[in-house]
C-alpha cells in the first residue's frame, strides 16, 4: 500500500473518506444500517450508507474548525447481509399495510404482514443494539448511518446502559413522536416516541427544524412536562425575521440540553434543496451552514457529544444527496471528536 496522503485522491480500496484505518486503529466507528421497512412515501434510504461511503472519497479531510479530524482514526463496518435480507422481506410485507393506510382490521393477510414487519423491526433493533454494544465496549465512539430514522433505537438503548443521564438533539422535519404509525411498532415516524417511552435515561429531547407533524404529536409534546423542547421551523423563521441571529438562537437551543448529548440527525431537517431524494422532503428547514453551526455550538458550550446517528439519505438519480450526507457526516464526526478531546479545535 502507498503511504497515506491526506491531500491526495482516495485509493479505490481505501476505507471511508479514503482512510486506511482498521477497527482497532480507529477512535470512531460507523455502523451502517441499510434499512427502510416502514418508509411510506419515498424510498431508497436503505442505500444511503453505501452511497455516503462512495461519496465520502470526494470529501477533503482538512476542516476549518476541528484540526484534522481524520487523524483520530475513522472506520466503517461492512453492511450486514442479514439486515439487507430482513429489509427486503419487511419492506415487501409493509407495502401491503401501507397500501391499506394501516387499516388492518380483521384482515388476516394484512395482520400477518404487519406482524412480519414488527417482528423483523424488533430483530433489527436487537442487531443494532448488539453491534453498538461491541463498539462501546471496545471504547470507541459510536456513529450510526441509516437507513430510515427507525434505525438508531438499538444504539441509544446500548448507550443508555452506560450513560444514566443524557439528552438528544434531534434535527428533523418531523417530530417522529407518533404512536405506532400505520400499526408499525417501530416506525421511522415513531423513533422519538419509542425512545422517550422506553429509555428513561434520555432526560431531554430538543427538536429543531420541525415543520410536519400531527395533532397527536402536538399533544404528546405538550404532555411531556418539559422533557421535550421543540423549535418549530416556523417559530425559528419568525425569530430570525425579527432580528435574532442564528448564532443567538443556536445558543438558546443548546441551553436546553444536559451536559451529555447524542445527536439524531434526519437529513430532511435540512432545506430539501440539499436532500431532494430523501424519503419525506418538506419545504423549509435548515441551511447546511446553520446545521453545522448548531452542532458546533453544542461543543463550544462545553457539552460532550456521546455519538450520533445520520439518517434518511437516499441517493436518487444523482449523487447530490450522498454528497451532502457525506459532508454532514464528516462535520458531525469532527465536532464529536472535538467534544471528547480526541481532536483539538483549529487555531486561526
N, C-alpha and C positions, 0 to 999 in steps of 0.2 A: 504494500500500500504506500502511495506517495505521502510525504509529510503533510499534515493538515494545514491548510492556509485559509484563515477566516476571510480573507479578501478575494479569494478565487472562487470560480464557479464550483457548484456542488458536484461531487462524483456520483455517477449513476447508481452505485451500490452503497451509498452512504446512508446514515440514519436521518431522522427528522432534522430539518434545517441544514442538511448536508453535513451533519456532525458525526464523529466517529465513536461516540461514547457507548459503552456497554451498560447494562443494568447496574453492574457493580460500580462502575465509574461515575454514574450519574447521580446528581443530587435530587433531580426532579424527574418523575416518571409519568408519562402519559398513558392512560388506559383507554384505548379506542373501543367504542361500543356501537357496532353497526345495527341499530335497532330503530324501527318506526312502526310498530304494530298498530298503534291506536290513532295514527295520524289520519284525520278525516277530511282534509281539504287537499292541499298539495302533497306531493310525495318526493322521495329522493334523499331524505335526511340520513337514511342508513348508509348512503355512500359518502356522507360528509367526512368521516375520519380519513378515508383513503384519498379523497380529493384534497383535503387540507395537507396531508402528508406530501402529496405531489406538488402542491403549490408552495410548500414551505421551502423548497430548494431555491426559490427565487427571492427569498427574504434576506436582506442584508443583515448581518449579525451585529453591526455596530448600533448602539442605541443612544439616543440623545439624552436620556435621563438616568439610566442604570448602566454602570460600566460593564461592558462585555458580559451580558447575561449568560451566554453560551459557555463561558469558562467554568461555570458551576457544574456542568455536565447535564445533558438532556437526552432522554431515551424514550422511545415509544415502543410499547409492546406490540407484538403481532396481533392482528384481528383473530378472534376466535371463530373457527369454522362452525362450532356448535351454536354459537349465538346467531350466526348467519342462517343456519338451518332453522332454528327456532323462529327467527324473524320471518322467514318465508312462509312457514306454517301458520304463524299467528296472524300475519298480515292478510293471508287468504281467508282465514276464518273471520277476521274483523270486518272484512269488506261486506259480508252478508249482514252483519249487525249495523254497520254504518249506513248501508242502503235502506235499512228499516228505521233509520234515525234513532236507534237504540230502543225502539219499542218492541221488546221481545215477547212480552205477554206469556201466553201458554204455548207458543210455537216451539215445539221440541227441537226442531232443526236449528233455530236461532239460539235457543238456550244452550245447545251443545256447542255451537260456535263461540258463544260468549264465554262458556266455561273453559274452552280451549285457550282463548286469549288470556283470560285471567290466570290460568294455571301456568302458561308459558311466561307471562309477565312476572309472576312470582318467582319462577325459575331464573329469569333474567336478573331480578333483584338479588337473589341469592348468589348468582355468579359474580355480579359487580361487588357485592359485599365481601365475598371471599377473596377476590383478586385485590380489592382495596386493602383488606387486612394484611395480605402478604406485603404489599408496598409499604404500608405504615409500619409494620413490624420490622422491615428492613431499614427503618429510619430514613425513608425517602419522603419527599413532598409529593403528594398525590394530585394529579390533574386528570379529569375525565373528559374525553372528547366524544360527543354523541354525533349522530343518533338524535332521536327526538328527546324532548325535555323530561321524559319519564326516567331516563337512564341514571341520573345521579343519586337516586334514593339509597341504593345499597352503599354507595361511597359515604354519604352523610351518616348513615347508620353505623358504619365502621368507625368513622371519625368520632362519633358520639360515645364510643366505648373508651376513648382516650381523653376526650375533652368534655367536661361536665357543664360548661357554660360558654356558649358561643352564639354568634349571630350569623345571619345570611344577608348579604347584599344581593338583591335579585333584580337584574336588569332584563326587562321583557316588555313586549307589547301587551301581554296578557297577565292577569293576576294568577292564573293557574291554581285557584282555590275552589274549583268546582268539586262537588261530591260525586265520585264515580261517574264521570261524564259518559253518556251513552251506554251506561252499565259497566264500563270498563273500570275495574277497581284501581288499576294502576295507569290510568290515562295520563297522557302528557299534559292534559288540561287540569290535572289534579295533583301534580307533584308537590306543590307547596302545602296544599291541604293535607296530604298524606304525611309530609314531614312534620307539620305542626301538631297533627293529631296523634302521631305515633312516636315522635322523638322529642321528649321533653327537655333534653339538653340544649335544644335550639331555643334560646330565650327571646330572641328578637328577629323579626323579618322586616327588612327595609326594602321596599319595592320602588323602582324608578322606571319611568317611561310607560307606565300602564295606561292604555287607551282603548282596550277592547275587553269588556267584562260584563257579566250578567248581574241581575239583582241579587241572586243567591250569593254571589261573591261579595257584592257591596255589603250585604247584611253580615256575612262572615267576618269581613274586615272590621266592621264596627262592633261586632260582638267579642272581638279579641281582647278588649280592655287594654289596649296599648301594646300588645305583643306584636301587632303588625302596624307598621308606619308606611303608608302608601303615598308616593309622589306621583299623582296622575299627570300624564303628559300635558293635558290642557292647563292644569294649575301651574306647572313649571313654565309653560309658554307665557302665561299671564304675568307671572313674576318677572320673567326676563323682559317682556314688553314694557313692564312698569319701571324698569331701570336697574333691577338687581342683576349682577353679573353671574355668569355660570360658575365662576370660582366661588363666589359667596354662597350660592345655592348648594354647591357641592360640599362645602364645609358644613352647612346646615344639615344636609342629608347624612353625612358621615357622623355628625354629632349624636345621632340616634343609635349608632352601633355600639355593641360592647367591645371589650378590648380585643377579643379574638374573633376573626371573621372568615367565613367561607363565601366565595363569590359564585353565584349561579347565573351564568350569562347566556340568555337566549339571543341568538343573533338578530331576531326580529325586533329586539329592543332598539336597534338602530333604525334610522330612516331607511325605507326599503330600496332606496337607490344604491345602498351598499349590499343589499341581500335580496334582489328581486325574485330569486327562485326558492326562498325559504318556504316552509310548509304553509304558514298562515301570515302573509305580509299584511301590514296595516299602515295606512298613511300616518305621518308624524314620526316621532321617535328622535333618538339622539343622533347627533353628528358623531363621526368616528372620533374626532379630537375631543369632543365632550366626554365620551365614554372613557377614553384614556386618561383624561384629566381627573375624572371622578375616581377611578381606581387609584391613581397616584395620590390623591388626597387622603385616601384611607391609610396609606403607608406614611405619608408626611405627617399625619396626626399622631403617629406613634403606635398605631394599632398593628396587630400581626395578622397577616393573611395565612390561614392554615392550608389553603389549597383552593381549587376552583373547578368548575365544570363549564364547558362551552358546547352549546347545542344548536340544533336546527339549521346547520349549514347544509344546503342542498346544491350540488354543483350545476344542475340545469344544463343548458346547451352551451354555456361558456364557462370559463374558469374564474369569472369575476367574483362570485360568492366565495369560492375557496381561497382566492387571492386575499380578499378582505378577512376571511376567517383565519388564515394562516398568520396574518399580521396582527390580528387581535390576540391570537393565541400567544404570540411572542411577547406582546406587551403585558398580558396577564402573567406570563411566566416571569418576565423581568421584574415586575413590581412584587410578585410573591417572593422571589429570591431576595430582593432588597429588604423586604419586611422581616425576613428570617435571618438577616445579616449574612446571607450566603454570597451577596454581591453588594458592593458599595454604590452610592449614587455617583454619577459622573460630575466632576468638578469643572465648572465653566467660568 
